[in-house]
Amino acid sequence: MIAFAILNIETGTFYSESLILKKEAEATGQHWGFFCVIPLFARRYARHIDALRRSQKLSNKSGCVCAVVALP
């Protein structure tokens, strides 16, 4: 089954809601911006339209260029 994720085109990072990454960032004193480099931690969407809607909201909110990509 194909899943969809959101990719920040400008930075090459994926949108993530991983609590593991959030805790790790807090422990090291870094700002956690809901993005990760590894696709494994990317927030997965079952439907393309859901990912597209979230991508548009992220783009409008952050000013970055976000795209929807398919993950195996």
N, C-alpha and C positions, 0 to 999 in steps of 0.2 A: 504494500500500500504506500502510495506517495504522500509525503507530508510536505508542508510548506513552511518556510521560515522567512524572516525579514532581514535583509542585508543592507547595512549602511554602505552605500557606494563610495562615499568619500574616505572612510576609514578602513573599509574591508572587514568590519566586525558585524556580528549577528546580534539581533535583539534577544535578550535573555531575561528571564525572571528567576534565575537560579538562586536559591537561598544559600547554597554552598559558596557561590562566588561573592555574594553580598557579605557573608560572614568573614570570608578570607580578606576581602578588601577592607572591611572595618578593622580587622585585626592588624593589618599592616598600615593603617592610617590613610588609605587611599580613598578617593572619591569613587563610588560605584555608580556608573551611569547606565545600568541595565544593558550593557553590551559585552560581548565576549568574542574572542578570536576563534575558538574551537566550535565547529558546528554541532558537536555532541551536546553542548549546553544551550543551544539555541531553543527558543520557545517554538514549539511545533504546533501548527494549525492543520486540522484535518481538511478544511475547505479553503480553497483559494480565495474566495470572496471575504472570508473572515480575516485572513492575512492581509489582503489588500486594504480593507477598511482600517486595520490597525496601522499599517504602513503609512497610509495617508494622514492619520492622526499624529503619528510620530514625526512625519515630515513637517506638518504644520506647526507642531509644538516646538520642535528643536531647530528647524531650519535646515536640517540635513536632507540629503537625497536618499530615500530608502526605497528598496525594491523587493519584490517577492521572488523567492527562488524555491525550486523544488529540491527536496532532500530525499534520498532513498530510504 
